[in-house]
Amino acid sequence: MQQTAEDLDFKEEGAMDEAKLERVALSPEWYGRSKGYNRKFLGVRVDLPALPPECVEDTVSLKDGSGRELKYTHFSVVMSKSRGLAFFTAVNIDGRRIEDLPRDRDVWYFDPRIERKYQMDPKVYKHPELDRGHLVRRLDPVWGRGAEKANEETFHFTNCSPQHSKLNQRTWLDLENYILNNAKVYDFKVTVFTGPVFRDNDKVYLQKFAIPAEFWKVVAIRKIDRTLSATAYLQSQRNLISGLKVFGYGEYKTYQVRVADIETLTGLDFGKLREHDPLSRLKSFPQAVPIGGPRDIIL
């Protein structure tokens, strides 16, 4: 694996299980064949969510002037300057071709295509209860001929967010697995958008790093009758974050909500996906329903 001259070791003091965190950046040439999120993956066009004007101004542009979309193998990321985190990620999952690659020793990379100052400082993750939580789950893009490369590319600071360890280790009730394995999905293909909810009152760690308390997910599939379906989920770690420097243990919950609710929370525009949300057709459905297990999900 080629590395740049910027590679260096970053010593951590007081880390729980690591004596050091390797801060490395791959060569820009590494990404040359990474095509990113495929908008026609499901057989119908599903675009990236549109950002409102105030968020467009806050997006990180690539150094080469090619836009704002960081393209990896089978997934893409759009970053926020002010937060140093992704506004959203978008991944294509081919359930028939997933490779169950083992997770080796984690090495996390800065993306050299954007300024390092817009990528969350690793010292945030020195806190013993904060994990580097994947936004695009590691195995989601790991399929087909690019499986090994996709696996490596999920370990970018652009693709993670500070998450309480209790939340990260029990993440999302394996929603994608449930949808792939139990729903009647045409061709077993799924598109997943994920991101944090940015709020002005998010807790601040080390005096300048705001930690998101909530994360959302929008899942798009084509059912066996080839109709499009989109479902949305919200997971909160608000009860796990009890102070500026202390993160307390408590209950977290996952909710199924309307796609339109995620749009309201984030300002993102998912276009036609909101029209294919099964909850939008249920007049008596409450604003948010706790998900205790896969059987609670409405597809």
C-alpha positions as CSV (number, residue, x, y, z in Angstrom):
1,M,0.0,0.0,0.0
2,Q,1.5,3.3,-1.0
3,Q,1.7,6.1,1.5
4,T,2.7,9.7,1.2
5,A,5.6,11.6,2.7
6,E,3.1,13.0,5.2
7,D,2.9,9.7,7.1
8,L,3.8,10.0,10.8
9,D,3.1,8.4,14.1
10,F,0.9,10.1,16.6
11,K,1.5,9.1,20.2
12,E,-1.5,8.8,22.4
13,E,-1.3,9.2,26.2
14,G,-3.8,7.4,28.3
15,A,-5.3,5.4,25.4
16,M,-7.2,2.3,26.6
17,D,-5.9,-0.4,24.2
18,E,-3.5,1.4,21.9
19,A,-0.1,2.8,22.6
20,K,-0.2,4.9,19.4
21,L,-2.6,5.9,16.7
22,E,-1.1,5.7,13.2
23,R,-2.0,8.9,11.3
24,V,-1.4,8.0,7.6
25,A,-2.7,9.2,4.3
26,L,-2.8,7.2,1.1
27,S,-1.4,8.5,-2.1
28,P,-4.1,10.4,-4.2
29,E,-3.4,7.9,-7.0
30,W,-5.0,5.2,-4.7
31,Y,-8.4,6.7,-5.4
32,G,-8.1,6.9,-9.2
33,R,-10.4,4.0,-9.9
34,S,-12.8,4.5,-7.0
35,K,-16.1,5.4,-8.7
36,G,-18.1,6.1,-5.6
37,Y,-21.8,5.8,-5.1
38,N,-23.7,4.5,-8.2
39,R,-27.0,6.4,-8.6
40,K,-28.5,3.8,-10.9
41,F,-27.5,0.8,-8.8
42,L,-31.1,-0.2,-8.0
43,G,-32.1,-0.1,-11.7
44,V,-33.9,3.2,-11.0
45,R,-32.1,6.5,-10.4
46,V,-31.6,7.4,-6.7
47,D,-29.6,10.6,-6.4
48,L,-27.6,11.8,-3.5
49,P,-29.6,13.9,-1.1
50,A,-29.5,17.6,-1.9
51,L,-28.1,20.0,0.7
52,P,-29.8,23.3,1.6
53,P,-27.9,26.5,0.6
54,E,-26.5,27.1,4.1
55,C,-25.0,23.6,4.1
56,V,-23.6,23.8,0.6
57,E,-21.4,26.7,1.8
58,D,-20.2,24.5,4.6
59,T,-19.2,21.5,2.4
60,V,-15.6,20.6,1.8
61,S,-14.4,20.9,-1.7
62,L,-11.8,18.5,-3.2
63,K,-8.4,20.0,-3.7
64,D,-8.4,19.3,-7.5
65,G,-11.6,21.3,-8.0
66,S,-13.7,18.3,-9.1
67,G,-16.5,18.9,-6.6
68,R,-17.6,17.9,-3.1
69,E,-18.2,14.2,-3.5
70,L,-15.4,12.0,-2.0
71,K,-15.6,8.8,-4.1
72,Y,-14.6,5.5,-2.7
73,T,-15.2,1.9,-3.8
74,H,-19.0,1.5,-3.8
75,F,-19.6,4.5,-1.6
76,S,-19.3,8.3,-1.4
77,V,-19.0,10.9,1.4
78,V,-19.8,14.6,1.6
79,M,-18.0,16.4,4.4
80,S,-18.8,19.4,6.6
81,K,-16.1,22.0,7.2
82,S,-17.4,23.3,10.5
83,R,-17.9,19.8,12.1
84,G,-15.1,17.8,10.5
85,L,-17.6,15.0,9.9
86,A,-19.7,13.8,7.1
87,F,-23.0,15.5,6.2
88,F,-23.9,12.1,4.8
89,T,-22.5,8.9,3.3
90,A,-24.1,6.8,0.5
91,V,-23.3,3.2,-0.1
92,N,-24.4,0.5,-2.6
93,I,-24.8,-3.0,-1.1
94,D,-24.9,-6.1,-3.3
95,G,-26.1,-8.8,-0.9
96,R,-25.4,-11.6,-3.3
97,R,-21.8,-10.7,-3.6
98,I,-20.7,-9.6,-0.1
99,E,-17.3,-10.9,0.9
100,D,-16.9,-11.8,4.5
101,L,-13.4,-10.3,4.8
102,P,-11.8,-10.5,8.3
103,R,-11.2,-7.3,10.2
104,D,-7.4,-6.9,10.7
105,R,-5.6,-4.4,12.9
106,D,-7.3,-1.1,12.3
107,V,-5.3,1.6,10.5
108,W,-7.3,4.8,9.9
109,Y,-6.5,7.1,7.1
110,F,-6.8,10.8,6.3
111,D,-8.1,11.5,2.9
112,P,-5.4,13.5,1.0
113,R,-8.0,14.8,-1.5
114,I,-9.3,17.3,1.0
115,E,-7.6,19.5,3.6
116,R,-6.7,17.6,6.8
117,K,-8.1,20.4,9.0
118,Y,-11.6,19.4,7.8
119,Q,-11.2,15.8,9.1
120,M,-11.9,15.1,12.8
121,D,-8.8,15.3,14.9
122,P,-8.0,11.7,16.2
123,K,-7.3,13.0,19.7
124,V,-11.1,13.1,20.1
125,Y,-11.0,9.3,20.1
126,K,-8.6,9.2,23.0
127,H,-11.7,9.3,25.3
128,P,-12.1,5.7,26.5
129,E,-15.8,5.7,25.8
130,L,-15.7,7.2,22.3
131,D,-15.3,4.8,19.4
132,R,-14.4,5.6,15.8
133,G,-17.9,4.6,14.6
134,H,-18.1,3.7,10.9
135,L,-20.9,5.6,9.1
136,V,-20.7,3.3,6.1
137,R,-20.5,-0.1,7.8
138,R,-17.3,-1.9,7.1
139,L,-18.8,-4.8,5.2
140,D,-21.5,-2.9,3.3
141,P,-19.3,-2.0,0.2
142,V,-17.1,-5.1,0.5
143,W,-18.4,-7.0,-2.6
144,G,-17.3,-7.8,-6.1
145,R,-13.8,-7.4,-7.5
146,G,-13.2,-4.3,-5.5
147,A,-14.0,-5.9,-2.1
148,E,-10.5,-5.7,-0.5
149,K,-10.1,-2.1,-1.6
150,A,-13.5,-1.1,-0.3
151,N,-12.7,-2.8,3.0
152,E,-9.6,-0.7,3.3
153,E,-11.4,2.5,2.3
154,T,-14.0,2.3,5.0
155,F,-11.2,3.1,7.4
156,H,-11.0,6.8,6.7
157,F,-11.6,9.5,9.2
158,T,-14.1,10.9,6.6
159,N,-16.2,7.8,7.2
160,C,-16.3,7.8,11.0
161,S,-17.9,9.8,13.8
162,P,-17.4,9.8,17.5
163,Q,-19.9,7.3,18.9
164,H,-20.3,6.1,22.5
165,S,-18.8,2.6,22.6
166,K,-22.1,1.1,23.8
167,L,-23.9,2.6,20.8
168,N,-21.3,1.6,18.3
169,Q,-20.9,-1.9,19.5
170,R,-24.6,-2.7,19.3
171,T,-25.3,-0.5,16.3
172,W,-28.5,-0.3,14.3
173,L,-29.9,-3.8,15.2
174,D,-28.4,-5.1,12.0
175,L,-31.1,-3.3,10.0
176,E,-29.3,-3.8,6.7
177,N,-28.9,-7.5,7.3
178,Y,-32.5,-7.9,8.2
179,I,-33.7,-6.1,5.1
180,L,-31.4,-8.1,2.8
181,N,-32.1,-11.5,4.4
182,N,-35.8,-11.3,5.3
183,A,-37.4,-8.7,3.1
184,K,-38.5,-9.6,-0.5
185,V,-35.8,-7.5,-2.1
186,Y,-35.4,-7.6,-5.9
187,D,-31.9,-8.8,-6.8
188,F,-30.8,-8.3,-3.1
189,K,-29.5,-4.8,-3.7
190,V,-29.8,-2.0,-1.2
191,T,-28.7,1.6,-1.1
192,V,-28.1,3.2,2.3
193,F,-27.6,6.8,3.3
194,T,-26.3,7.5,6.8
195,G,-25.2,10.5,8.7
196,P,-25.2,12.4,12.0
197,V,-27.7,15.0,13.1
198,F,-25.9,18.3,13.7
199,R,-27.5,20.4,16.5
200,D,-26.4,23.7,18.0
201,N,-26.6,22.2,21.5
202,D,-24.4,19.1,20.8
203,K,-22.0,18.5,23.7
204,V,-18.5,19.8,23.1
205,Y,-15.5,17.8,24.0
206,L,-12.0,19.3,24.5
207,Q,-13.6,22.7,24.1
208,K,-14.0,22.6,20.4
209,F,-15.3,19.2,19.1
210,A,-19.0,18.9,19.0
211,I,-20.2,15.3,19.4
212,P,-23.4,14.4,17.5
213,A,-26.0,12.8,19.8
214,E,-28.1,11.3,17.0
215,F,-27.6,9.4,13.8
216,W,-29.9,8.7,11.0
217,K,-30.2,6.1,8.2
218,V,-32.3,6.0,5.1
219,V,-32.5,2.6,3.3
220,A,-33.8,2.3,-0.3
221,I,-34.6,-1.0,-1.9
222,R,-36.6,-2.4,-4.8
223,K,-39.1,-5.0,-3.7
224,I,-39.8,-8.2,-5.5
225,D,-42.5,-6.4,-7.6
226,R,-39.6,-4.0,-8.5
227,T,-41.3,-1.0,-6.8
228,L,-39.1,1.3,-4.8
229,S,-39.3,1.4,-1.0
230,A,-37.5,3.8,1.3
231,T,-37.5,3.5,5.1
232,A,-35.8,5.8,7.7
233,Y,-34.4,5.3,11.1
234,L,-33.1,7.5,13.9
235,Q,-30.7,6.4,16.7
236,S,-29.9,8.5,19.7
237,Q,-26.9,8.5,22.0
238,R,-28.2,11.6,23.8
239,N,-28.9,9.6,27.0
240,L,-25.3,8.3,26.8
241,I,-23.7,11.7,26.8
242,S,-24.0,13.3,30.2
243,G,-21.4,16.1,30.2
244,L,-18.7,17.9,28.3
245,K,-16.0,15.5,29.4
246,V,-17.8,12.7,31.0
247,F,-19.9,10.3,28.9
248,G,-22.4,8.4,31.1
249,Y,-24.1,5.1,30.5
250,G,-27.8,4.9,29.8
251,E,-30.4,3.6,27.5
252,Y,-30.2,4.4,23.8
253,K,-33.1,3.8,21.4
254,T,-33.6,3.3,17.7
255,Y,-36.8,4.6,16.0
256,Q,-38.3,4.1,12.6
257,V,-39.4,7.5,11.4
258,R,-40.6,9.0,8.1
259,V,-38.0,10.0,5.4
260,A,-39.6,13.4,5.7
261,D,-38.7,13.5,9.4
262,I,-35.0,13.0,8.5
263,E,-35.3,15.8,6.0
264,T,-36.7,18.1,8.7
265,L,-33.9,17.2,11.1
266,T,-31.0,17.5,8.7
267,G,-32.2,19.9,6.0
268,L,-31.4,17.3,3.4
269,D,-33.7,16.7,0.4
270,F,-34.2,13.0,-0.5
271,G,-36.4,13.8,-3.5
272,K,-38.6,11.0,-4.6
273,L,-37.6,8.7,-1.8
274,R,-40.0,10.4,0.6
275,E,-42.8,9.4,-1.9
276,H,-41.9,5.8,-1.6
277,D,-41.9,5.6,2.2
278,P,-44.5,3.1,3.5
279,L,-45.0,5.2,6.6
280,S,-46.2,8.2,4.5
281,R,-49.3,6.1,3.6
282,L,-50.2,5.3,7.2
283,K,-52.3,8.2,8.5
284,S,-52.4,6.8,12.1
285,F,-48.7,6.1,12.4
286,P,-47.1,8.0,15.2
287,Q,-44.2,10.4,14.6
288,A,-41.6,7.9,15.8
289,V,-41.9,4.2,16.8
290,P,-39.2,2.5,19.0
291,I,-37.6,-0.5,17.2
292,G,-37.1,-3.3,19.7
293,G,-36.3,-5.9,17.0
294,P,-36.6,-6.6,13.3
295,R,-40.2,-7.5,13.5
296,D,-41.1,-3.9,14.5
297,I,-39.8,-2.6,11.1
298,I,-42.4,-1.6,8.5
299,L,-41.2,-2.1,4.9
